[in-house]
Amino acid sequence: MRFYNQIMLYFWLIAAVLIFVVITYLSISEGFKKWSYYYIFAGLALFAFLLRRWMMKRMEKHMKYLEEKQASEKK
């Protein structure tokens, strides 16, 4: 599961960067007014990346806590 989470973490980061670059290129070539609303999708992808990273760190801390709790119960 950890491998899948890592893949999805970087998927959202790459998606955010790629969407940002494509929208910027299209904004320059076709006009900013037409494409400016699509920056929302780059922001959402970046938000998904940050949220996933935060949740992964939180889950690692929780798993460590559970392991410590289980080890202390065995003593």
N, CA, C and O atoms as a Tinker XYZ file with bonds, in Angstrom:
   300  protein
     1  N      0.818000   -1.191000    0.000000    73     2
     2  CA     0.000000    0.000000    0.000000    64     1     3
     3  C      0.865000    1.260000    0.000000    63     2     4     5
     4  O      0.502000    2.279000   -0.588000    81     3
     5  N      2.014000    1.171000    0.670000    73     3     6
     6  CA     2.914000    2.329000    0.719000    64     5     7
     7  C      3.421000    2.692000   -0.677000    63     6     8     9
     8  O      3.554000    3.870000   -1.006000    81     7
     9  N      3.701000    1.680000   -1.491000    73     7    10
    10  CA     4.183000    1.931000   -2.852000    64     9    11
    11  C      3.103000    2.640000   -3.676000    63    10    12    13
    12  O      3.400000    3.572000   -4.424000    81    11
    13  N      1.874000    2.201000   -3.538000    73    11    14
    14  CA     0.754000    2.833000   -4.236000    64    13    15
    15  C      0.598000    4.289000   -3.800000    63    14    16    17
    16  O      0.370000    5.168000   -4.631000    81    15
    17  N      0.720000    4.541000   -2.499000    73    15    18
    18  CA     0.596000    5.905000   -2.001000    64    17    19
    19  C      1.697000    6.805000   -2.547000    63    18    20    21
    20  O      1.445000    7.963000   -2.878000    81    19
    21  N      2.907000    6.281000   -2.642000    73    19    22
    22  CA     4.004000    7.059000   -3.214000    64    21    23
    23  C      3.741000    7.390000   -4.678000    63    22    24    25
    24  O      3.981000    8.512000   -5.123000    81    23
    25  N      3.244000    6.403000   -5.423000    73    23    26
    26  CA     2.946000    6.633000   -6.836000    64    25    27
    27  C      1.874000    7.707000   -6.980000    63    26    28    29
    28  O      2.010000    8.612000   -7.804000    81    27
    29  N      0.824000    7.616000   -6.196000    73    27    30
    30  CA    -0.253000    8.592000   -6.288000    64    29    31
    31  C      0.191000    9.976000   -5.807000    63    30    32    33
    32  O     -0.282000   10.992000   -6.317000    81    31
    33  N      1.081000   10.016000   -4.847000    73    31    34
    34  CA     1.613000   11.289000   -4.381000    64    33    35
    35  C      2.305000   12.022000   -5.530000    63    34    36    37
    36  O      2.032000   13.195000   -5.784000    81    35
    37  N      3.192000   11.324000   -6.213000    73    35    38
    38  CA     3.913000   11.960000   -7.312000    64    37    39
    39  C      3.040000   12.152000   -8.544000    63    38    40    41
    40  O      3.305000   13.044000   -9.350000    81    39
    41  N      2.019000   11.344000   -8.702000    73    39    42
    42  CA     1.069000   11.556000   -9.790000    64    41    43
    43  C      0.419000   12.924000   -9.664000    63    42    44    45
    44  O      0.327000   13.660000  -10.646000    81    43
    45  N     -0.036000   13.275000   -8.458000    73    43    46
    46  CA    -0.690000   14.565000   -8.261000    64    45    47
    47  C      0.273000   15.722000   -8.424000    63    46    48    49
    48  O     -0.112000   16.782000   -8.919000    81    47
    49  N      1.515000   15.539000   -8.018000    73    47    50
    50  CA     2.502000   16.593000   -8.205000    64    49    51
    51  C      2.792000   16.809000   -9.691000    63    50    52    53
    52  O      2.829000   17.946000  -10.161000    81    51
    53  N      2.994000   15.728000  -10.420000    73    51    54
    54  CA     3.258000   15.831000  -11.855000    64    53    55
    55  C      2.051000   16.396000  -12.581000    63    54    56    57
    56  O      2.199000   17.210000  -13.493000    81    55
    57  N      0.845000   15.969000  -12.182000    73    55    58
    58  CA    -0.370000   16.492000  -12.801000    64    57    59
    59  C     -0.482000   17.993000  -12.572000    63    58    60    61
    60  O     -0.834000   18.727000  -13.495000    81    59
    61  N     -0.192000   18.462000  -11.371000    73    59    62
    62  CA    -0.285000   19.890000  -11.071000    64    61    63
    63  C      0.690000   20.695000  -11.921000    63    62    64    65
    64  O      0.327000   21.725000  -12.487000    81    63
    65  N      1.917000   20.224000  -12.005000    73    63    66
    66  CA     2.931000   20.936000  -12.788000    64    65    67
    67  C      2.573000   20.920000  -14.269000    63    66    68    69
    68  O      2.660000   21.945000  -14.946000    81    67
    69  N      2.173000   19.762000  -14.767000    73    67    70
    70  CA     1.828000   19.643000  -16.180000    64    69    71
    71  C      0.622000   20.506000  -16.544000    63    70    72    73
    72  O      0.632000   21.180000  -17.574000    81    71
    73  N     -0.400000   20.492000  -15.717000    73    71    74
    74  CA    -1.580000   21.318000  -15.973000    64    73    75
    75  C     -1.194000   22.795000  -15.955000    63    74    76    77
    76  O     -1.636000   23.564000  -16.809000    81    75
    77  N     -0.376000   23.190000  -14.992000    73    75    78
    78  CA     0.050000   24.580000  -14.910000    64    77    79
    79  C      0.812000   25.009000  -16.159000    63    78    80    81
    80  O      0.569000   26.088000  -16.699000    81    79
    81  N      1.730000   24.167000  -16.616000    73    79    82
    82  CA     2.534000   24.496000  -17.795000    64    81    83
    83  C      1.660000   24.583000  -19.040000    63    82    84    85
    84  O      1.802000   25.518000  -19.827000    81    83
    85  N      0.767000   23.634000  -19.229000    73    83    86
    86  CA    -0.093000   23.633000  -20.411000    64    85    87
    87  C     -1.020000   24.842000  -20.406000    63    86    88    89
    88  O     -1.198000   25.488000  -21.439000    81    87
    89  N     -1.604000   25.152000  -19.271000    73    87    90
    90  CA    -2.512000   26.295000  -19.200000    64    89    91
    91  C     -1.754000   27.602000  -19.420000    63    90    92    93
    92  O     -2.273000   28.511000  -20.069000    81    91
    93  N     -0.562000   27.709000  -18.900000    73    91    94
    94  CA     0.241000   28.909000  -19.116000    64    93    95
    95  C      0.575000   29.062000  -20.594000    63    94    96    97
    96  O      0.475000   30.162000  -21.137000    81    95
    97  N      0.967000   27.984000  -21.245000    73    95    98
    98  CA     1.264000   28.031000  -22.674000    64    97    99
    99  C      0.025000   28.455000  -23.473000    63    98   100   101
   100  O      0.108000   29.320000  -24.345000    81    99
   101  N     -1.111000   27.842000  -23.170000    73    99   102
   102  CA    -2.340000   28.188000  -23.882000    64   101   103
   103  C     -2.778000   29.622000  -23.582000    63   102   104   105
   104  O     -3.320000   30.300000  -24.455000    81   103
   105  N     -2.548000   30.078000  -22.368000    73   103   106
   106  CA    -2.889000   31.451000  -22.020000    64   105   107
   107  C     -2.060000   32.451000  -22.814000    63   106   108   109
   108  O     -2.566000   33.479000  -23.264000    81   107
   109  N     -0.791000   32.137000  -22.977000    73   107   110
   110  CA     0.086000   33.032000  -23.737000    64   109   111
   111  C     -0.271000   33.012000  -25.215000    63   110   112   113
   112  O     -0.295000   34.053000  -25.872000    81   111
   113  N     -0.548000   31.825000  -25.730000    73   111   114
   114  CA    -0.804000   31.726000  -27.171000    64   113   115
   115  C     -2.215000   32.137000  -27.584000    63   114   116   117
   116  O     -2.390000   32.678000  -28.676000    81   115
   117  N     -3.222000   31.899000  -26.753000    73   115   118
   118  CA    -4.599000   32.165000  -27.151000    64   117   119
   119  C     -5.284000   33.273000  -26.350000    63   118   120   121
   120  O     -6.386000   33.697000  -26.698000    81   119
   121  N     -4.664000   33.724000  -25.325000    73   119   122
   122  CA    -5.252000   34.788000  -24.524000    64   121   123
   123  C     -5.521000   34.333000  -23.106000    63   122   124   125
   124  O     -6.099000   33.273000  -22.866000    81   123
   125  N     -5.089000   35.157000  -22.179000    73   123   126
   126  CA    -5.197000   34.799000  -20.768000    64   125   127
   127  C     -6.644000   34.765000  -20.294000    63   126   128   129
   128  O     -7.013000   33.943000  -19.456000    81   127
   129  N     -7.444000   35.647000  -20.827000    73   127   130
   130  CA    -8.833000   35.728000  -20.369000    64   129   131
   131  C     -9.596000   34.430000  -20.629000    63   130   132   133
   132  O    -10.464000   34.050000  -19.843000    81   131
   133  N     -9.279000   33.765000  -21.709000    73   131   134
   134  CA    -9.969000   32.525000  -22.075000    64   133   135
   135  C     -9.562000   31.353000  -21.189000    63   134   136   137
   136  O    -10.392000   30.496000  -20.885000    81   135
   137  N     -8.297000   31.300000  -20.768000    73   135   138
   138  CA    -7.763000   30.124000  -20.075000    64   137   139
   139  C     -7.521000   30.327000  -18.579000    63   138   140   141
   140  O     -7.125000   29.387000  -17.891000    81   139
   141  N     -7.746000   31.513000  -18.075000    73   139   142
   142  CA    -7.395000   31.785000  -16.675000    64   141   143
   143  C     -8.194000   30.937000  -15.684000    63   142   144   145
   144  O     -7.687000   30.615000  -14.610000    81   143
   145  N     -9.406000   30.576000  -16.017000    73   143   146
   146  CA   -10.229000   29.783000  -15.099000    64   145   147
   147  C     -9.702000   28.359000  -14.915000    63   146   148   149
   148  O    -10.029000   27.711000  -13.920000    81   147
   149  N     -8.918000   27.874000  -15.827000    73   147   150
   150  CA    -8.408000   26.507000  -15.743000    64   149   151
   151  C     -7.274000   26.347000  -14.734000    63   150   152   153
   152  O     -6.880000   25.226000  -14.413000    81   151
   153  N     -6.751000   27.462000  -14.236000    73   151   154
   154  CA    -5.741000   27.367000  -13.185000    64   153   155
   155  C     -6.318000   26.732000  -11.925000    63   154   156   157
   156  O     -5.569000   26.250000  -11.074000    81   155
   157  N     -7.618000   26.729000  -11.803000    73   155   158
   158  CA    -8.269000   26.076000  -10.668000    64   157   159
   159  C     -7.908000   24.592000  -10.625000    63   158   160   161
   160  O     -7.698000   24.034000   -9.548000    81   159
   161  N     -7.837000   23.952000  -11.795000    73   159   162
   162  CA    -7.506000   22.528000  -11.845000    64   161   163
   163  C     -6.068000   22.270000  -11.401000    63   162   164   165
   164  O     -5.791000   21.265000  -10.745000    81   163
   165  N     -5.164000   23.164000  -11.754000    73   163   166
   166  CA    -3.780000   23.029000  -11.282000    64   165   167
   167  C     -3.746000   23.193000   -9.768000    63   166   168   169
   168  O     -3.020000   22.478000   -9.077000    81   167
   169  N     -4.524000   24.126000   -9.257000    73   167   170
   170  CA    -4.593000   24.327000   -7.809000    64   169   171
   171  C     -5.184000   23.129000   -7.094000    63   170   172   173
   172  O     -4.715000   22.754000   -6.020000    81   171
   173  N     -6.209000   22.523000   -7.678000    73   171   174
   174  CA    -6.813000   21.335000   -7.070000    64   173   175
   175  C     -5.842000   20.152000   -7.060000    63   174   176   177
   176  O     -5.781000   19.402000   -6.085000    81   175
   177  N     -5.094000   19.991000   -8.134000    73   175   178
   178  CA    -4.113000   18.907000   -8.186000    64   177   179
   179  C     -3.008000   19.144000   -7.161000    63   178   180   181
   180  O     -2.550000   18.201000   -6.516000    81   179
   181  N     -2.580000   20.392000   -7.005000    73   179   182
   182  CA    -1.572000   20.705000   -5.998000    64   181   183
   183  C     -2.128000   20.482000   -4.598000    63   182   184   185
   184  O     -1.423000   19.984000   -3.721000    81   183
   185  N     -3.388000   20.848000   -4.385000    73   183   186
   186  CA    -4.046000   20.604000   -3.097000    64   185   187
   187  C     -4.122000   19.104000   -2.805000    63   186   188   189
   188  O     -3.904000   18.680000   -1.670000    81   187
   189  N     -4.431000   18.298000   -3.830000    73   187   190
   190  CA    -4.489000   16.842000   -3.643000    64   189   191
   191  C     -3.114000   16.299000   -3.261000    63   190   192   193
   192  O     -3.011000   15.413000   -2.412000    81   191
   193  N     -2.061000   16.823000   -3.881000    73   191   194
   194  CA    -0.701000   16.415000   -3.543000    64   193   195
   195  C     -0.380000   16.745000   -2.090000    63   194   196   197
   196  O      0.119000   15.893000   -1.354000    81   195
   197  N     -0.666000   17.986000   -1.673000    73   195   198
   198  CA    -0.352000   18.403000   -0.306000    64   197   199
   199  C     -1.180000   17.641000    0.721000    63   198   200   201
   200  O     -0.670000   17.266000    1.777000    81   199
   201  N     -2.440000   17.415000    0.420000    73   199   202
   202  CA    -3.301000   16.677000    1.328000    64   201   203
   203  C     -2.844000   15.227000    1.466000    63   202   204   205
   204  O     -2.819000   14.690000    2.573000    81   203
   205  N     -2.488000   14.600000    0.369000    73   203   206
   206  CA    -2.021000   13.220000    0.404000    64   205   207
   207  C     -0.713000   13.113000    1.184000    63   206   208   209
   208  O     -0.523000   12.176000    1.959000    81   207
   209  N      0.192000   14.078000    0.977000    73   207   210
   210  CA     1.461000   14.045000    1.703000    64   209   211
   211  C      1.235000   14.217000    3.197000    63   210   212   213
   212  O      1.864000   13.531000    4.003000    81   211
   213  N      0.338000   15.130000    3.575000    73   211   214
   214  CA     0.031000   15.353000    4.981000    64   213   215
   215  C     -0.583000   14.092000    5.594000    63   214   216   217
   216  O     -0.230000   13.701000    6.707000    81   215
   217  N     -1.497000   13.465000    4.866000    73   215   218
   218  CA    -2.143000   12.260000    5.381000    64   217   219
   219  C     -1.157000   11.095000    5.498000    63   218   220   221
   220  O     -1.254000   10.298000    6.431000    81   219
   221  N     -0.215000   10.990000    4.567000    73   219   222
   222  CA     0.778000    9.923000    4.650000    64   221   223
   223  C      1.659000   10.096000    5.884000    63   222   224   225
   224  O      1.951000    9.125000    6.582000    81   223
   225  N      2.084000   11.337000    6.155000    73   223   226
   226  CA     2.897000   11.580000    7.348000    64   225   227
   227  C      2.097000   11.308000    8.614000    63   226   228   229
   228  O      2.613000   10.748000    9.580000    81   227
   229  N      0.847000   11.704000    8.596000    73   227   230
   230  CA    -0.022000   11.469000    9.750000    64   229   231
   231  C     -0.208000    9.974000    9.994000    63   230   232   233
   232  O     -0.187000    9.518000   11.138000    81   231
   233  N     -0.390000    9.218000    8.918000    73   231   234
   234  CA    -0.584000    7.773000    9.052000    64   233   235
   235  C      0.688000    7.088000    9.546000    63   234   236   237
   236  O      0.619000    6.155000   10.346000    81   235
   237  N      1.845000    7.545000    9.075000    73   235   238
   238  CA     3.100000    6.973000    9.563000    64   237   239
   239  C      3.264000    7.200000   11.061000    63   238   240   241
   240  O      3.686000    6.300000   11.786000    81   239
   241  N      2.931000    8.404000   11.523000    73   239   242
   242  CA     3.019000    8.687000   12.962000    64   241   243
   243  C      2.041000    7.817000   13.741000    63   242   244   245
   244  O      2.366000    7.331000   14.825000    81   243
   245  N      0.857000    7.621000   13.198000    73   243   246
   246  CA    -0.146000    6.805000   13.874000    64   245   247
   247  C      0.299000    5.337000   13.937000    63   246   248   249
   248  O      0.136000    4.682000   14.967000    81   247
   249  N      0.852000    4.831000   12.851000    73   247   250
   250  CA     1.325000    3.449000   12.840000    64   249   251
   251  C      2.466000    3.272000   13.835000    63   250   252   253
   252  O      2.543000    2.248000   14.514000    81   251
   253  N      3.346000    4.252000   13.927000    73   251   254
   254  CA     4.432000    4.187000   14.898000    64   253   255
   255  C      3.878000    4.187000   16.319000    63   254   256   257
   256  O      4.362000    3.450000   17.178000    81   255
   257  N      2.875000    5.004000   16.563000    73   255   258
   258  CA     2.233000    5.046000   17.881000    64   257   259
   259  C      1.608000    3.693000   18.216000    63   258   260   261
   260  O      1.743000    3.211000   19.341000    81   259
   261  N      0.931000    3.083000   17.258000    73   259   262
   262  CA     0.303000    1.781000   17.506000    64   261   263
   263  C      1.342000    0.706000   17.799000    63   262   264   265
   264  O      1.133000   -0.150000   18.658000    81   263
   265  N      2.471000    0.756000   17.077000    73   263   266
   266  CA     3.539000   -0.212000   17.330000    64   265   267
   267  C      4.119000   -0.036000   18.735000    63   266   268   269
   268  O      4.375000   -1.015000   19.435000    81   267
   269  N      4.322000    1.215000   19.138000    73   267   270
   270  CA     4.848000    1.476000   20.476000    64   269   271
   271  C      3.854000    1.041000   21.551000    63   270   272   273
   272  O      4.242000    0.499000   22.585000    81   271
   273  N      2.597000    1.280000   21.302000    73   271   274
   274  CA     1.557000    0.887000   22.250000    64   273   275
   275  C      1.494000   -0.626000   22.380000    63   274   276   277
   276  O      1.361000   -1.159000   23.482000    81   275
   277  N      1.591000   -1.313000   21.250000    73   275   278
   278  CA     1.547000   -2.775000   21.255000    64   277   279
   279  C      2.783000   -3.344000   21.959000    63   278   280   281
   280  O      2.691000   -4.331000   22.689000    81   279
   281  N      3.930000   -2.714000   21.734000    73   279   282
   282  CA     5.165000   -3.174000   22.384000    64   281   283
   283  C      5.091000   -2.957000   23.895000    63   282   284   285
   284  O      5.569000   -3.789000   24.667000    81   283
   285  N      4.498000   -1.852000   24.313000    73   283   286
   286  CA     4.409000   -1.590000   25.748000    64   285   287
   287  C      3.394000   -2.517000   26.425000    63   286   288   289
   288  O      3.538000   -2.825000   27.608000    81   287
   289  N      2.386000   -2.956000   25.701000    73   287   290
   290  CA     1.404000   -3.887000   26.266000    64   289   291
   291  C      1.988000   -5.282000   26.449000    63   290   292   293
   292  O      1.562000   -6.018000   27.338000    81   291
   293  N      2.958000   -5.651000   25.618000    73   291   294
   294  CA     3.563000   -6.974000   25.722000    64   293   295
   295  C      4.488000   -7.075000   26.931000    63   294   296   297
   296  O      4.752000   -8.174000   27.420000    81   295
   297  N      4.971000   -5.959000   27.406000    73   295   298
   298  CA     5.904000   -5.980000   28.551000    64   297   299
   299  C      5.236000   -6.298000   29.807000    63   298   300
   300  O      5.882000   -6.353000   30.853000    81   299
